[in-house]
Amino acid sequence: MSKTLTGLRYRLSPHPGQERILVQSMGACRWLWNWALDYRETLWLAARSAGAKGFGASVGYVHMSSLLPGLKDRFPWLAKVPHHCLQSTLRDLDYAFEAFFKGRCGFPKYRRKGDGDSIRFPDPKQFKVDGDWVKLPKLGWTRFRLSRPICGNVRNITLSRVGSMAYVSFCVEADFSMPNAGEAAIGLDLGVAQSVTTSLGEVIAFPVATREEDRRLRWLQRQAARRSRGSARRRKAIERVAMHRRHIANRRRDAAHKLTTHLATKHAVIAVEDLRIKAITASASGTVDHPGHDVRRKAGLNRALLSNAHFDFRRMLAYKCERSGAQLVAVNPSYTSQQCSQCRHRSPENRKSQAVFLCVACGFTVNADINAAINILAAGQAVAAQGGSGVTPADELRTHPRDRRRKPPGSTGIPAKAAQAA
């Protein structure tokens, strides 16, 4: 198997001096992103108002990087940040604009403090890794928790902060092939009441938040809302909310990793529902002229569906199947819950309740999710027999054609500043 790239993340343990440099560097890169975004947005709007053809004119990374020396002279504190980190910030912004003009995502957004703070060191000549220590420009030797060995060639390093915790991520190039037992094909039904149901009759429930945890989250949010804006007590209260959310997300992610690894290394063919989470969880509020119905009920259903993180499960399963050689087949989920897996009779009356399936034609009865999983398996085997996969590659899941924003700039997806100018 050819070598691939993957990310390995570890807890970083900087001392107070390094922590201060890290926070200052992330703040400088965030400021540079916002400054460069405003600069490019202004030029883009000027080109549109001048009648430039297409979606507008935009400068690129080369021009923006040529402005860095002048910015360092004007703002001396920028010189304290590693130069490669500033260049990486401008390059990331260039990728964001490129994706916007190609219609893959919306207009780049301004960054806020504490929201995805990170810096990247792209040049392997600028860092060294020795055991559980990493040497970085400006920071020096910094220790991290080596929870698993680093295998392969380190291409770049990213430092990030999530709340009060700092992390180091190594982009590693190596052969990450996984063994595969080659057992019989399996179908997977994704749901709300039961996170994953297999065609073999297994029911797996991800460890989502319990009622007690939901009540504690609401209590923590009310506590943070009562704190004065800008105060240290409010900052600590918000951090407690983030820690609570992070604990639940980490627990669910760990369960998803274990399940996807088990499936990808055990079965030769895996059929899964091709769910469009973004469309399924759309709000039912409607508009002023055409208000929606059962908005509160639909909001609760959306919350329960999103808490299972089916997109992350599908993404993990996709790249692990690529590494193990298993075939992942995406199946259209339409009518899989209404069709009998024995006589193929399809009727809404077959689904007596959320959990019970009773075919009105042959009398076959089984758990509704298991029946849907068997139908998904049959459809997946039919696709695999024809030589197709029907699955979106792991690196393209976030830019699937159905999820891309095709609206041109000037309608939705562009900032208010651009909309007003247009």
Number of C-alpha atoms within 10 A of each C-alpha: 12 9 12 13 15 16 14 15 20 17 18 23 17 18 11 9 9 16 15 12 16 22 17 16 24 24 20 20 25 24 18 21 22 18 13 20 20 14 13 20 21 15 16 19 21 15 17 18 12 10 11 13 9 10 15 17 16 17 14 16 17 12 9 17 16 10 11 18 12 10 14 14 11 10 10 11 13 22 16 13 22 19 13 16 22 25 21 18 22 23 18 14 23 22 14 18 22 17 16 20 17 14 19 18 20 22 19 21 14 14 16 12 10 15 11 14 20 23 27 22 23 18 13 13 9 14 17 15 16 9 12 16 17 18 15 16 15 13 17 13 18 17 19 19 15 14 10 9 9 16 12 16 13 23 16 19 23 17 20 21 20 16 18 10 11 20 18 25 19 22 20 20 18 16 15 17 16 16 12 18 13 15 12 10 20 23 27 26 28 24 16 17 13 15 20 24 24 23 22 13 14 10 15 14 16 19 18 18 19 10 9 8 14 14 12 14 18 12 13 18 16 13 16 20 13 11 16 11 11 8 9 11 15 17 14 15 19 19 17 18 20 17 16 16 15 14 12 16 17 12 14 20 20 12 15 23 15 10 17 20 16 14 20 29 20 20 21 20 25 26 31 27 24 19 17 14 15 13 10 12 16 12 14 16 15 12 8 7 6 8 10 13 11 9 14 12 11 17 16 11 15 19 13 17 19 16 18 26 18 20 17 13 19 23 18 19 25 24 17 24 25 18 20 22 20 25 21 28 27 22 26 15 19 12 13 22 25 23 23 29 23 14 12 13 14 18 15 12 13 22 21 14 11 11 13 16 25 20 25 17 13 12 13 15 17 16 16 24 27 26 28 28 29 26 28 31 27 19 21 28 22 14 17 18 10 8 9 14 19 16 17 18 15 16 11 10 15 15 15 13 12 10 15 14 16 16 13 15 20 15 11 14 19 17 17 11 11 17 14 8 11 12
